Amino acid sequence: MQARIRVVVAKPGLDGHDRGAKVVARALRDAGMEVIYTGLHQTPEQIVETAIQEDAGAIGLSVLSGAHMTLFRRVHELLAERDADDIVVFGGGIIPDDDIAELKSLGVAEIFTPGATTASIVEWVRANVGAPVA
């Protein structure tokens, strides 16, 4: 039996709107992935700790607050500090086009902006995130 892809879906920072994160989490789950949703107001430290403890292959961050540059950067720094930078980081939310290239240069694998379909997110995760070796 093949192990399933494990994804931590997180809402970092003070952003209190999690409908999109819950929709993505459910789509990933319905596609057969294991999803750990961390809830609102998570710190980058909490998110990285959860991803490591859960042996996640990816972290999906949802940011609507405008703090995406700081939050994505910090998650990447913490993953590197913990020798866990093999965990794929992707995200979505209200992120200006001008910031997407910079986020990708920081190591964010993909950014999904409003209008992205759940099917495209599922397809991308399947193509870019490996399941843990069972």
Beta strands, then each sheet from edge to edge (+ up, - down):
strand 1: 6-10
strand 2: 34-37
strand 3: 58-63
strand 4: 88-93
strand 5: 110-112
sheet 1: 2+ 1+ 3+ 4+ 5+
end
